[in-house]
Structures are given as structure tokens and as C-alpha cells.
Amino acid sequence: MITFFHNATALISIDDDGNPTGMQDVHAKITQCDAHFRKVGLGADFIKQFVR
């Protein structure tokens, strides 16, 4: 599987009243991927091959 994340801006989640409830940006995605790769045993440096 190849996953390609292309983030131009942050994704801001809002509730029904329009209040911000969370934010995802490219840095958050990298952090999530890094944690997953470490958890499944791929190692701390695995994420580096995807970041230019």
C-alpha cells in the first residue's frame, strides 16, 4: 500500500455551533504515522523515508 498525504492547510474540525474542536495538519499526520510505525515494529526511522 502507498499512502500519500497532501496537506495544503490545516483541517479544522468544528461542532454544530461552529466552534473549533480540533485541528489536523501535516505535522500531526507525521506524528500519528510515526507512532503507528513504532507500535507495529517498523522502527523510529521508518517515517523518514516518506518526508522530503
mmCIF entry with sequence, helices, sheets and N, C-alpha, C, O atoms, coordinates in Angstrom:
data_MODEL
# 
_entry.id   MODEL 
# 
_entity.id                         1 
_entity.type                       polymer 
_entity.pdbx_number_of_molecules   1 
# 
_entity_poly.entity_id                      1 
_entity_poly.type                           'polypeptide(L)' 
_entity_poly.nstd_linkage                   no 
_entity_poly.nstd_monomer                   no 
_entity_poly.pdbx_seq_one_letter_code       MITFFHNATALISIDDDGNPTGMQDVHAKITQCDAHFRKVGLGADFIKQFVR 
_entity_poly.pdbx_seq_one_letter_code_can   MITFFHNATALISIDDDGNPTGMQDVHAKITQCDAHFRKVGLGADFIKQFVR 
_entity_poly.pdbx_strand_id                 A 
# 
loop_
_entity_poly_seq.entity_id 
_entity_poly_seq.num 
_entity_poly_seq.mon_id 
_entity_poly_seq.hetero 
1 1  MET n 
1 2  ILE n 
1 3  THR n 
1 4  PHE n 
1 5  PHE n 
1 6  HIS n 
1 7  ASN n 
1 8  ALA n 
1 9  THR n 
1 10 ALA n 
1 11 LEU n 
1 12 ILE n 
1 13 SER n 
1 14 ILE n 
1 15 ASP n 
1 16 ASP n 
1 17 ASP n 
1 18 GLY n 
1 19 ASN n 
1 20 PRO n 
1 21 THR n 
1 22 GLY n 
1 23 MET n 
1 24 GLN n 
1 25 ASP n 
1 26 VAL n 
1 27 HIS n 
1 28 ALA n 
1 29 LYS n 
1 30 ILE n 
1 31 THR n 
1 32 GLN n 
1 33 CYS n 
1 34 ASP n 
1 35 ALA n 
1 36 HIS n 
1 37 PHE n 
1 38 ARG n 
1 39 LYS n 
1 40 VAL n 
1 41 GLY n 
1 42 LEU n 
1 43 GLY n 
1 44 ALA n 
1 45 ASP n 
1 46 PHE n 
1 47 ILE n 
1 48 LYS n 
1 49 GLN n 
1 50 PHE n 
1 51 VAL n 
1 52 ARG n 
# 
_struct_asym.id          A 
_struct_asym.entity_id   1 
# 
loop_
_struct_conf.conf_type_id 
_struct_conf.id 
_struct_conf.pdbx_PDB_helix_id 
_struct_conf.beg_label_comp_id 
_struct_conf.beg_label_asym_id 
_struct_conf.beg_label_seq_id 
_struct_conf.pdbx_beg_PDB_ins_code 
_struct_conf.end_label_comp_id 
_struct_conf.end_label_asym_id 
_struct_conf.end_label_seq_id 
_struct_conf.pdbx_end_PDB_ins_code 
_struct_conf.beg_auth_comp_id 
_struct_conf.beg_auth_asym_id 
_struct_conf.beg_auth_seq_id 
_struct_conf.end_auth_comp_id 
_struct_conf.end_auth_asym_id 
_struct_conf.end_auth_seq_id 
_struct_conf.pdbx_PDB_helix_class 
_struct_conf.details 
_struct_conf.pdbx_PDB_helix_length 
HELX_P HELX_P1 AA1 VAL A 26 ? LYS A 39 ? VAL A 26 LYS A 39 1 ? 14 
HELX_P HELX_P2 AA2 PHE A 46 ? PHE A 50 ? PHE A 46 PHE A 50 5 ? 5  
# 
_struct_conf_type.id          HELX_P 
_struct_conf_type.criteria    ? 
_struct_conf_type.reference   ? 
# 
_struct_sheet.id               AA1 
_struct_sheet.type             ? 
_struct_sheet.number_strands   2 
_struct_sheet.details          ? 
# 
_struct_sheet_order.sheet_id     AA1 
_struct_sheet_order.range_id_1   1 
_struct_sheet_order.range_id_2   2 
_struct_sheet_order.offset       ? 
_struct_sheet_order.sense        anti-parallel 
# 
loop_
_struct_sheet_range.sheet_id 
_struct_sheet_range.id 
_struct_sheet_range.beg_label_comp_id 
_struct_sheet_range.beg_label_asym_id 
_struct_sheet_range.beg_label_seq_id 
_struct_sheet_range.pdbx_beg_PDB_ins_code 
_struct_sheet_range.end_label_comp_id 
_struct_sheet_range.end_label_asym_id 
_struct_sheet_range.end_label_seq_id 
_struct_sheet_range.pdbx_end_PDB_ins_code 
_struct_sheet_range.beg_auth_comp_id 
_struct_sheet_range.beg_auth_asym_id 
_struct_sheet_range.beg_auth_seq_id 
_struct_sheet_range.end_auth_comp_id 
_struct_sheet_range.end_auth_asym_id 
_struct_sheet_range.end_auth_seq_id 
AA1 1 LEU A 11 ? ILE A 14 ? LEU A 11 ILE A 14 
AA1 2 PRO A 20 ? GLN A 24 ? PRO A 20 GLN A 24 
# 
loop_
_atom_site.group_PDB 
_atom_site.id 
_atom_site.type_symbol 
_atom_site.label_atom_id 
_atom_site.label_alt_id 
_atom_site.label_comp_id 
_atom_site.label_asym_id 
_atom_site.label_entity_id 
_atom_site.label_seq_id 
_atom_site.pdbx_PDB_ins_code 
_atom_site.Cartn_x 
_atom_site.Cartn_y 
_atom_site.Cartn_z 
_atom_site.occupancy 
_atom_site.B_iso_or_equiv 
_atom_site.pdbx_formal_charge 
_atom_site.auth_seq_id 
_atom_site.auth_comp_id 
_atom_site.auth_asym_id 
_atom_site.auth_atom_id 
_atom_site.pdbx_PDB_model_num 
ATOM 1   N N  . MET A 1 1  ? 0.840   -1.160 0.000  1.00 0.00 ? 1  MET A N  1 
ATOM 2   C CA . MET A 1 1  ? 0.000   0.000  0.000  1.00 0.00 ? 1  MET A CA 1 
ATOM 3   C C  . MET A 1 1  ? 0.889   1.228  0.000  1.00 0.00 ? 1  MET A C  1 
ATOM 4   O O  . MET A 1 1  ? 1.904   1.262  0.696  1.00 0.00 ? 1  MET A O  1 
ATOM 5   N N  . ILE A 1 2  ? 0.525   2.215  -0.759 1.00 0.00 ? 2  ILE A N  1 
ATOM 6   C CA . ILE A 1 2  ? 1.197   3.511  -0.747 1.00 0.00 ? 2  ILE A CA 1 
ATOM 7   C C  . ILE A 1 2  ? 0.174   4.533  -0.273 1.00 0.00 ? 2  ILE A C  1 
ATOM 8   O O  . ILE A 1 2  ? -0.936  4.609  -0.800 1.00 0.00 ? 2  ILE A O  1 
ATOM 9   N N  . THR A 1 3  ? 0.557   5.305  0.714  1.00 0.00 ? 3  THR A N  1 
ATOM 10  C CA . THR A 1 3  ? -0.310  6.369  1.219  1.00 0.00 ? 3  THR A CA 1 
ATOM 11  C C  . THR A 1 3  ? 0.353   7.697  0.922  1.00 0.00 ? 3  THR A C  1 
ATOM 12  O O  . THR A 1 3  ? 1.533   7.889  1.216  1.00 0.00 ? 3  THR A O  1 
ATOM 13  N N  . PHE A 1 4  ? -0.397  8.605  0.346  1.00 0.00 ? 4  PHE A N  1 
ATOM 14  C CA . PHE A 1 4  ? 0.137   9.919  0.003  1.00 0.00 ? 4  PHE A CA 1 
ATOM 15  C C  . PHE A 1 4  ? -0.742  10.966 0.665  1.00 0.00 ? 4  PHE A C  1 
ATOM 16  O O  . PHE A 1 4  ? -1.926  11.088 0.349  1.00 0.00 ? 4  PHE A O  1 
ATOM 17  N N  . PHE A 1 5  ? -0.156  11.719 1.587  1.00 0.00 ? 5  PHE A N  1 
ATOM 18  C CA . PHE A 1 5  ? -0.873  12.820 2.230  1.00 0.00 ? 5  PHE A CA 1 
ATOM 19  C C  . PHE A 1 5  ? -0.413  14.121 1.590  1.00 0.00 ? 5  PHE A C  1 
ATOM 20  O O  . PHE A 1 5  ? 0.781   14.420 1.573  1.00 0.00 ? 5  PHE A O  1 
ATOM 21  N N  . HIS A 1 6  ? -1.337  14.880 1.074  1.00 0.00 ? 6  HIS A N  1 
ATOM 22  C CA . HIS A 1 6  ? -1.017  16.197 0.526  1.00 0.00 ? 6  HIS A CA 1 
ATOM 23  C C  . HIS A 1 6  ? -1.849  17.212 1.295  1.00 0.00 ? 6  HIS A C  1 
ATOM 24  O O  . HIS A 1 6  ? -3.046  17.367 1.054  1.00 0.00 ? 6  HIS A O  1 
ATOM 25  N N  . ASN A 1 7  ? -1.206  17.889 2.209  1.00 0.00 ? 7  ASN A N  1 
ATOM 26  C CA . ASN A 1 7  ? -1.903  18.868 3.033  1.00 0.00 ? 7  ASN A CA 1 
ATOM 27  C C  . ASN A 1 7  ? -1.478  20.266 2.609  1.00 0.00 ? 7  ASN A C  1 
ATOM 28  O O  . ASN A 1 7  ? -0.299  20.611 2.683  1.00 0.00 ? 7  ASN A O  1 
ATOM 29  N N  . ALA A 1 8  ? -2.426  21.060 2.171  1.00 0.00 ? 8  ALA A N  1 
ATOM 30  C CA . ALA A 1 8  ? -2.142  22.447 1.807  1.00 0.00 ? 8  ALA A CA 1 
ATOM 31  C C  . ALA A 1 8  ? -2.393  23.374 2.993  1.00 0.00 ? 8  ALA A C  1 
ATOM 32  O O  . ALA A 1 8  ? -1.728  24.399 3.140  1.00 0.00 ? 8  ALA A O  1 
ATOM 33  N N  . THR A 1 9  ? -3.341  23.013 3.823  1.00 0.00 ? 9  THR A N  1 
ATOM 34  C CA . THR A 1 9  ? -3.664  23.796 5.023  1.00 0.00 ? 9  THR A CA 1 
ATOM 35  C C  . THR A 1 9  ? -4.086  22.818 6.114  1.00 0.00 ? 9  THR A C  1 
ATOM 36  O O  . THR A 1 9  ? -4.182  21.613 5.883  1.00 0.00 ? 9  THR A O  1 
ATOM 37  N N  . ALA A 1 10 ? -4.329  23.343 7.275  1.00 0.00 ? 10 ALA A N  1 
ATOM 38  C CA . ALA A 1 10 ? -4.806  22.519 8.386  1.00 0.00 ? 10 ALA A CA 1 
ATOM 39  C C  . ALA A 1 10 ? -6.280  22.177 8.185  1.00 0.00 ? 10 ALA A C  1 
ATOM 40  O O  . ALA A 1 10 ? -7.037  22.954 7.603  1.00 0.00 ? 10 ALA A O  1 
ATOM 41  N N  . LEU A 1 11 ? -6.669  21.011 8.671  1.00 0.00 ? 11 LEU A N  1 
ATOM 42  C CA . LEU A 1 11 ? -8.068  20.614 8.686  1.00 0.00 ? 11 LEU A CA 1 
ATOM 43  C C  . LEU A 1 11 ? -8.590  20.927 10.080 1.00 0.00 ? 11 LEU A C  1 
ATOM 44  O O  . LEU A 1 11 ? -8.137  20.338 11.062 1.00 0.00 ? 11 LEU A O  1 
ATOM 45  N N  . ILE A 1 12 ? -9.519  21.831 10.167 1.00 0.00 ? 12 ILE A N  1 
ATOM 46  C CA . ILE A 1 12 ? -10.060 22.252 11.457 1.00 0.00 ? 12 ILE A CA 1 
ATOM 47  C C  . ILE A 1 12 ? -11.462 21.675 11.608 1.00 0.00 ? 12 ILE A C  1 
ATOM 48  O O  . ILE A 1 12 ? -12.339 21.926 10.782 1.00 0.00 ? 12 ILE A O  1 
ATOM 49  N N  . SER A 1 13 ? -11.663 20.899 12.669 1.00 0.00 ? 13 SER A N  1 
ATOM 50  C CA . SER A 1 13 ? -12.978 20.317 12.959 1.00 0.00 ? 13 SER A CA 1 
ATOM 51  C C  . SER A 1 13 ? -13.774 21.312 13.786 1.00 0.00 ? 13 SER A C  1 
ATOM 52  O O  . SER A 1 13 ? -13.236 21.987 14.663 1.00 0.00 ? 13 SER A O  1 
ATOM 53  N N  . ILE A 1 14 ? -15.074 21.391 13.489 1.00 0.00 ? 14 ILE A N  1 
ATOM 54  C CA . ILE A 1 14 ? -15.944 22.285 14.248 1.00 0.00 ? 14 ILE A CA 1 
ATOM 55  C C  . ILE A 1 14 ? -17.183 21.528 14.713 1.00 0.00 ? 14 ILE A C  1 
ATOM 56  O O  . ILE A 1 14 ? -17.581 20.528 14.116 1.00 0.00 ? 14 ILE A O  1 
ATOM 57  N N  . ASP A 1 15 ? -17.781 22.027 15.790 1.00 0.00 ? 15 ASP A N  1 
ATOM 58  C CA . ASP A 1 15 ? -19.017 21.419 16.278 1.00 0.00 ? 15 ASP A CA 1 
ATOM 59  C C  . ASP A 1 15 ? -20.214 22.048 15.568 1.00 0.00 ? 15 ASP A C  1 
ATOM 60  O O  . ASP A 1 15 ? -20.042 22.865 14.663 1.00 0.00 ? 15 ASP A O  1 
ATOM 61  N N  . ASP A 1 16 ? -21.410 21.673 15.971 1.00 0.00 ? 16 ASP A N  1 
ATOM 62  C CA . ASP A 1 16 ? -22.628 22.161 15.324 1.00 0.00 ? 16 ASP A CA 1 
ATOM 63  C C  . ASP A 1 16 ? -22.815 23.671 15.444 1.00 0.00 ? 16 ASP A C  1 
ATOM 64  O O  . ASP A 1 16 ? -23.533 24.278 14.649 1.00 0.00 ? 16 ASP A O  1 
ATOM 65  N N  . ASP A 1 17 ? -22.166 24.275 16.441 1.00 0.00 ? 17 ASP A N  1 
ATOM 66  C CA . ASP A 1 17 ? -22.280 25.720 16.638 1.00 0.00 ? 17 ASP A CA 1 
ATOM 67  C C  . ASP A 1 17 ? -21.167 26.499 15.960 1.00 0.00 ? 17 ASP A C  1 
ATOM 68  O O  . ASP A 1 17 ? -21.099 27.722 16.080 1.00 0.00 ? 17 ASP A O  1 
ATOM 69  N N  . GLY A 1 18 ? -20.293 25.796 15.250 1.00 0.00 ? 18 GLY A N  1 
ATOM 70  C CA . GLY A 1 18 ? -19.207 26.459 14.544 1.00 0.00 ? 18 GLY A CA 1 
ATOM 71  C C  . GLY A 1 18 ? -17.958 26.702 15.379 1.00 0.00 ? 18 GLY A C  1 
ATOM 72  O O  . GLY A 1 18 ? -17.048 27.412 14.949 1.00 0.00 ? 18 GLY A O  1 
ATOM 73  N N  . ASN A 1 19 ? -17.912 26.110 16.579 1.00 0.00 ? 19 ASN A N  1 
ATOM 74  C CA . ASN A 1 19 ? -16.745 26.267 17.444 1.00 0.00 ? 19 ASN A CA 1 
ATOM 75  C C  . ASN A 1 19 ? -15.691 25.227 17.087 1.00 0.00 ? 19 ASN A C  1 
ATOM 76  O O  . ASN A 1 19 ? -16.019 24.057 16.894 1.00 0.00 ? 19 ASN A O  1 
ATOM 77  N N  . PRO A 1 20 ? -14.424 25.640 16.996 1.00 0.00 ? 20 PRO A N  1 
ATOM 78  C CA . PRO A 1 20 ? -13.372 24.669 16.674 1.00 0.00 ? 20 PRO A CA 1 
ATOM 79  C C  . PRO A 1 20 ? -13.221 23.625 17.776 1.00 0.00 ? 20 PRO A C  1 
ATOM 80  O O  . PRO A 1 20 ? -13.202 23.953 18.962 1.00 0.00 ? 20 PRO A O  1 
ATOM 81  N N  . THR A 1 21 ? -13.113 22.362 17.363 1.00 0.00 ? 21 THR A N  1 
ATOM 82  C CA . THR A 1 21 ? -12.976 21.261 18.331 1.00 0.00 ? 21 THR A CA 1 
ATOM 83  C C  . THR A 1 21 ? -11.674 20.489 18.164 1.00 0.00 ? 21 THR A C  1 
ATOM 84  O O  . THR A 1 21 ? -11.318 19.678 19.019 1.00 0.00 ? 21 THR A O  1 
ATOM 85  N N  . GLY A 1 22 ? -10.969 20.733 17.078 1.00 0.00 ? 22 GLY A N  1 
ATOM 86  C CA . GLY A 1 22 ? -9.714  20.038 16.851 1.00 0.00 ? 22 GLY A CA 1 
ATOM 87  C C  . GLY A 1 22 ? -9.063  20.508 15.570 1.00 0.00 ? 22 GLY A C  1 
ATOM 88  O O  . GLY A 1 22 ? -9.673  21.204 14.759 1.00 0.00 ? 22 GLY A O  1 
ATOM 89  N N  . MET A 1 23 ? -7.795  20.108 15.402 1.00 0.00 ? 23 MET A N  1 
ATOM 90  C CA . MET A 1 23 ? -7.059  20.514 14.226 1.00 0.00 ? 23 MET A CA 1 
ATOM 91  C C  . MET A 1 23 ? -6.095  19.407 13.815 1.00 0.00 ? 23 MET A C  1 
ATOM 92  O O  . MET A 1 23 ? -5.462  18.783 14.667 1.00 0.00 ? 23 MET A O  1 
ATOM 93  N N  . GLN A 1 24 ? -5.983  19.166 12.522 1.00 0.00 ? 24 GLN A N  1 
ATOM 94  C CA . GLN A 1 24 ? -5.024  18.223 11.956 1.00 0.00 ? 24 GLN A CA 1 
ATOM 95  C C  . GLN A 1 24 ? -4.221  18.966 10.905 1.00 0.00 ? 24 GLN A C  1 
ATOM 96  O O  . GLN A 1 24 ? -4.788  19.615 10.026 1.00 0.00 ? 24 GLN A O  1 
ATOM 97  N N  . ASP A 1 25 ? -2.912  18.873 10.994 1.00 0.00 ? 25 ASP A N  1 
ATOM 98  C CA . ASP A 1 25 ? -2.064  19.412 9.942  1.00 0.00 ? 25 ASP A CA 1 
ATOM 99  C C  . ASP A 1 25 ? -1.032  18.356 9.576  1.00 0.00 ? 25 ASP A C  1 
ATOM 100 O O  . ASP A 1 25 ? -1.051  17.252 10.119 1.00 0.00 ? 25 ASP A O  1 
ATOM 101 N N  . VAL A 1 26 ? -0.147  18.685 8.675  1.00 0.00 ? 26 VAL A N  1 
ATOM 102 C CA . VAL A 1 26 ? 0.833   17.716 8.210  1.00 0.00 ? 26 VAL A CA 1 
ATOM 103 C C  . VAL A 1 26 ? 1.706   17.204 9.362  1.00 0.00 ? 26 VAL A C  1 
ATOM 104 O O  . VAL A 1 26 ? 2.101   16.039 9.370  1.00 0.00 ? 26 VAL A O  1 
ATOM 105 N N  . HIS A 1 27 ? 2.000   18.058 10.313 1.00 0.00 ? 27 HIS A N  1 
ATOM 106 C CA . HIS A 1 27 ? 2.831   17.643 11.448 1.00 0.00 ? 27 HIS A CA 1 
ATOM 107 C C  . HIS A 1 27 ? 2.109   16.630 12.329 1.00 0.00 ? 27 HIS A C  1 
ATOM 108 O O  . HIS A 1 27 ? 2.726   15.699 12.847 1.00 0.00 ? 27 HIS A O  1 
ATOM 109 N N  . ALA A 1 28 ? 0.805   16.811 12.498 1.00 0.00 ? 28 ALA A N  1 
ATOM 110 C CA . ALA A 1 28 ? 0.017   15.850 13.270 1.00 0.00 ? 28 ALA A CA 1 
ATOM 111 C C  . ALA A 1 28 ? -0.021  14.493 12.559 1.00 0.00 ? 28 ALA A C  1 
ATOM 112 O O  . ALA A 1 28 ? 0.080   13.451 13.206 1.00 0.00 ? 28 ALA A O  1 
ATOM 113 N N  . LYS A 1 29 ? -0.167  14.505 11.235 1.00 0.00 ? 29 LYS A N  1 
ATOM 114 C CA . LYS A 1 29 ? -0.184  13.246 10.471 1.00 0.00 ? 29 LYS A CA 1 
ATOM 115 C C  . LYS A 1 29 ? 1.147   12.515 10.578 1.00 0.00 ? 29 LYS A C  1 
ATOM 116 O O  . LYS A 1 29 ? 1.174   11.295 10.744 1.00 0.00 ? 29 LYS A O  1 
ATOM 117 N N  . ILE A 1 30 ? 2.250   13.251 10.484 1.00 0.00 ? 30 ILE A N  1 
ATOM 118 C CA . ILE A 1 30 ? 3.567   12.632 10.614 1.00 0.00 ? 30 ILE A CA 1 
ATOM 119 C C  . ILE A 1 30 ? 3.726   12.013 11.997 1.00 0.00 ? 30 ILE A C  1 
ATOM 120 O O  . ILE A 1 30 ? 4.252   10.908 12.124 1.00 0.00 ? 30 ILE A O  1 
ATOM 121 N N  . THR A 1 31 ? 3.281   12.709 13.023 1.00 0.00 ? 31 THR A N  1 
ATOM 122 C CA . THR A 1 31 ? 3.360   12.200 14.392 1.00 0.00 ? 31 THR A CA 1 
ATOM 123 C C  . THR A 1 31 ? 2.529   10.928 14.541 1.00 0.00 ? 31 THR A C  1 
ATOM 124 O O  . THR A 1 31 ? 2.975   9.968  15.170 1.00 0.00 ? 31 THR A O  1 
ATOM 125 N N  . GLN A 1 32 ? 1.317   10.913 13.963 1.00 0.00 ? 32 GLN A N  1 
ATOM 126 C CA . GLN A 1 32 ? 0.462   9.729  14.030 1.00 0.00 ? 32 GLN A CA 1 
ATOM 127 C C  . GLN A 1 32 ? 1.087   8.549  13.292 1.00 0.00 ? 32 GLN A C  1 
ATOM 128 O O  . GLN A 1 32 ? 1.076   7.427  13.797 1.00 0.00 ? 32 GLN A O  1 
ATOM 129 N N  . CYS A 1 33 ? 1.624   8.789  12.121 1.00 0.00 ? 33 CYS A N  1 
ATOM 130 C CA . CYS A 1 33 ? 2.265   7.715  11.357 1.00 0.00 ? 33 CYS A CA 1 
ATOM 131 C C  . CYS A 1 33 ? 3.481   7.180  12.090 1.00 0.00 ? 33 CYS A C  1 
ATOM 132 O O  . CYS A 1 33 ? 3.686   5.968  12.158 1.00 0.00 ? 33 CYS A O  1 
ATOM 133 N N  . ASP A 1 34 ? 4.287   8.074  12.636 1.00 0.00 ? 34 ASP A N  1 
ATOM 134 C CA . ASP A 1 34 ? 5.478   7.665  13.373 1.00 0.00 ? 34 ASP A CA 1 
ATOM 135 C C  . ASP A 1 34 ? 5.106   6.767  14.553 1.00 0.00 ? 34 ASP A C  1 
ATOM 136 O O  . ASP A 1 34 ? 5.741   5.736  14.773 1.00 0.00 ? 34 ASP A O  1 
ATOM 137 N N  . ALA A 1 35 ? 4.083   7.153  15.309 1.00 0.00 ? 35 ALA A N  1 
ATOM 138 C CA . ALA A 1 35 ? 3.649   6.342  16.452 1.00 0.00 ? 35 ALA A CA 1 
ATOM 139 C C  . ALA A 1 35 ? 3.174   4.966  15.988 1.00 0.00 ? 35 ALA A C  1 
ATOM 140 O O  . ALA A 1 35 ? 3.471   3.954  16.622 1.00 0.00 ? 35 ALA A O  1 
ATOM 141 N N  . HIS A 1 36 ? 2.435   4.936  14.881 1.00 0.00 ? 36 HIS A N  1 
ATOM 142 C CA . HIS A 1 36 ? 1.952   3.652  14.356 1.00 0.00 ? 36 HIS A CA 1 
ATOM 143 C C  . HIS A 1 36 ? 3.119   2.767  13.913 1.00 0.00 ? 36 HIS A C  1 
ATOM 144 O O  . HIS A 1 36 ? 3.167   1.584  14.251 1.00 0.00 ? 36 HIS A O  1 
ATOM 145 N N  . PHE A 1 37 ? 4.044   3.333  13.168 1.00 0.00 ? 37 PHE A N  1 
ATOM 146 C CA . PHE A 1 37 ? 5.177   2.552  12.670 1.00 0.00 ? 37 PHE A CA 1 
ATOM 147 C C  . PHE A 1 37 ? 5.996   1.978  13.822 1.00 0.00 ? 37 PHE A C  1 
ATOM 148 O O  . PHE A 1 37 ? 6.448   0.835  13.757 1.00 0.00 ? 37 PHE A O  1 
ATOM 149 N N  . ARG A 1 38 ? 6.186   2.766  14.871 1.00 0.00 ? 38 ARG A N  1 
ATOM 150 C CA . ARG A 1 38 ? 6.920   2.267  16.037 1.00 0.00 ? 38 ARG A CA 1 
ATOM 151 C C  . ARG A 1 38 ? 6.145   1.133  16.712 1.00 0.00 ? 38 ARG A C  1 
ATOM 152 O O  . ARG A 1 38 ? 6.721   0.119  17.106 1.00 0.00 ? 38 ARG A O  1 
ATOM 153 N N  . LYS A 1 39 ? 4.820   1.325  16.839 1.00 0.00 ? 39 LYS A N  1 
ATOM 154 C CA . LYS A 1 39 ? 3.976   0.337  17.513 1.00 0.00 ? 39 LYS A CA 1 
ATOM 155 C C  . LYS A 1 39 ? 3.993   -1.013 16.805 1.00 0.00 ? 39 LYS A C  1 
ATOM 156 O O  . LYS A 1 39 ? 3.991   -2.058 17.456 1.00 0.00 ? 39 LYS A O  1 
ATOM 157 N N  . VAL A 1 40 ? 4.009   -0.994 15.478 1.00 0.00 ? 40 VAL A N  1 
ATOM 158 C CA . VAL A 1 40 ? 3.977   -2.247 14.728 1.00 0.00 ? 40 VAL A CA 1 
ATOM 159 C C  . VAL A 1 40 ? 5.376   -2.799 14.451 1.00 0.00 ? 40 VAL A C  1 
ATOM 160 O O  . VAL A 1 40 ? 5.529   -3.783 13.727 1.00 0.00 ? 40 VAL A O  1 
ATOM 161 N N  . GLY A 1 41 ? 6.384   -2.164 15.026 1.00 0.00 ? 41 GLY A N  1 
ATOM 162 C CA . GLY A 1 41 ? 7.734   -2.704 14.952 1.00 0.00 ? 41 GLY A CA 1 
ATOM 163 C C  . GLY A 1 41 ? 8.569   -2.288 13.758 1.00 0.00 ? 41 GLY A C  1 
ATOM 164 O O  . GLY A 1 41 ? 9.595   -2.908 13.479 1.00 0.00 ? 41 GLY A O  1 
ATOM 165 N N  . LEU A 1 42 ? 8.152   -1.253 13.050 1.00 0.00 ? 42 LEU A N  1 
ATOM 166 C CA . LEU A 1 42 ? 8.919   -0.813 11.887 1.00 0.00 ? 42 LEU A CA 1 
ATOM 167 C C  . LEU A 1 42 ? 10.073  0.121  12.261 1.00 0.00 ? 42 LEU A C  1 
ATOM 168 O O  . LEU A 1 42 ? 10.937  0.400  11.431 1.00 0.00 ? 42 LEU A O  1 
ATOM 169 N N  . GLY A 1 43 ? 10.089  0.595  13.481 1.00 0.00 ? 43 GLY A N  1 
ATOM 170 C CA . GLY A 1 43 ? 11.222  1.382  13.957 1.00 0.00 ? 43 GLY A CA 1 
ATOM 171 C C  . GLY A 1 43 ? 11.025  2.885  13.882 1.00 0.00 ? 43 GLY A C  1 
ATOM 172 O O  . GLY A 1 43 ? 10.140  3.392  13.193 1.00 0.00 ? 43 GLY A O  1 
ATOM 173 N N  . ALA A 1 44 ? 11.878  3.572  14.613 1.00 0.00 ? 44 ALA A N  1 
ATOM 174 C CA . ALA A 1 44 ? 11.779  5.023  14.746 1.00 0.00 ? 44 ALA A CA 1 
ATOM 175 C C  . ALA A 1 44 ? 12.150  5.760  13.464 1.00 0.00 ? 44 ALA A C  1 
ATOM 176 O O  . ALA A 1 44 ? 11.663  6.867  13.231 1.00 0.00 ? 44 ALA A O  1 
ATOM 177 N N  . ASP A 1 45 ? 12.997  5.173  12.636 1.00 0.00 ? 45 ASP A N  1 
ATOM 178 C CA . ASP A 1 45 ? 13.452  5.872  11.429 1.00 0.00 ? 45 ASP A CA 1 
ATOM 179 C C  . ASP A 1 45 ? 12.610  5.566  10.183 1.00 0.00 ? 45 ASP A C  1 
ATOM 180 O O  . ASP A 1 45 ? 12.871  6.123  9.116  1.00 0.00 ? 45 ASP A O  1 
ATOM 181 N N  . PHE A 1 46 ? 11.621  4.704  10.301 1.00 0.00 ? 46 PHE A N  1 
ATOM 182 C CA . PHE A 1 46 ? 10.824  4.303  9.140  1.00 0.00 ? 46 PHE A CA 1 
ATOM 183 C C  . PHE A 1 46 ? 10.133  5.490  8.479  1.00 0.00 ? 46 PHE A C  1 
ATOM 184 O O  . PHE A 1 46 ? 10.053  5.551  7.252  1.00 0.00 ? 46 PHE A O  1 
ATOM 185 N N  . ILE A 1 47 ? 9.635   6.427  9.272  1.00 0.00 ? 47 ILE A N  1 
ATOM 186 C CA . ILE A 1 47 ? 8.899   7.574  8.743  1.00 0.00 ? 47 ILE A CA 1 
ATOM 187 C C  . ILE A 1 47 ? 9.776   8.468  7.878  1.00 0.00 ? 47 ILE A C  1 
ATOM 188 O O  . ILE A 1 47 ? 9.268   9.158  6.994  1.00 0.00 ? 47 ILE A O  1 
ATOM 189 N N  . LYS A 1 48 ? 11.071  8.468  8.114  1.00 0.00 ? 48 LYS A N  1 
ATOM 190 C CA . LYS A 1 48 ? 11.973  9.389  7.423  1.00 0.00 ? 48 LYS A CA 1 
ATOM 191 C C  . LYS A 1 48 ? 11.985  9.183  5.913  1.00 0.00 ? 48 LYS A C  1 
ATOM 192 O O  . LYS A 1 48 ? 12.249  10.133 5.175  1.00 0.00 ? 48 LYS A O  1 
ATOM 193 N N  . GLN A 1 49 ? 11.713  8.001  5.442  1.00 0.00 ? 49 GLN A N  1 
ATOM 194 C CA . GLN A 1 49 ? 11.732  7.749  4.002  1.00 0.00 ? 49 GLN A CA 1 
ATOM 195 C C  . GLN A 1 49 ? 10.588  8.443  3.261  1.00 0.00 ? 49 GLN A C  1 
ATOM 196 O O  . GLN A 1 49 ? 10.633  8.585  2.039  1.00 0.00 ? 49 GLN A O  1 
ATOM 197 N N  . PHE A 1 50 ? 9.571   8.872  3.995  1.00 0.00 ? 50 PHE A N  1 
ATOM 198 C CA . PHE A 1 50 ? 8.412   9.498  3.378  1.00 0.00 ? 50 PHE A CA 1 
ATOM 199 C C  . PHE A 1 50 ? 8.440   11.017 3.444  1.00 0.00 ? 50 PHE A C  1 
ATOM 200 O O  . PHE A 1 50 ? 7.599   11.671 2.826  1.00 0.00 ? 50 PHE A O  1 
ATOM 201 N N  . VAL A 1 51 ? 9.377   11.589 4.171  1.00 0.00 ? 51 VAL A N  1 
ATOM 202 C CA . VAL A 1 51 ? 9.429   13.036 4.376  1.00 0.00 ? 51 VAL A CA 1 
ATOM 203 C C  . VAL A 1 51 ? 10.603  13.594 3.587  1.00 0.00 ? 51 VAL A C  1 
ATOM 204 O O  . VAL A 1 51 ? 11.743  13.156 3.740  1.00 0.00 ? 51 VAL A O  1 
ATOM 205 N N  . ARG A 1 52 ? 10.301  14.569 2.742  1.00 0.00 ? 52 ARG A N  1 
ATOM 206 C CA . ARG A 1 52 ? 11.362  15.202 1.973  1.00 0.00 ? 52 ARG A CA 1 
ATOM 207 C C  . ARG A 1 52 ? 11.629  16.574 2.500  1.00 0.00 ? 52 ARG A C  1 
ATOM 208 O O  . ARG A 1 52 ? 12.496  17.277 1.980  1.00 0.00 ? 52 ARG A O  1 
# 
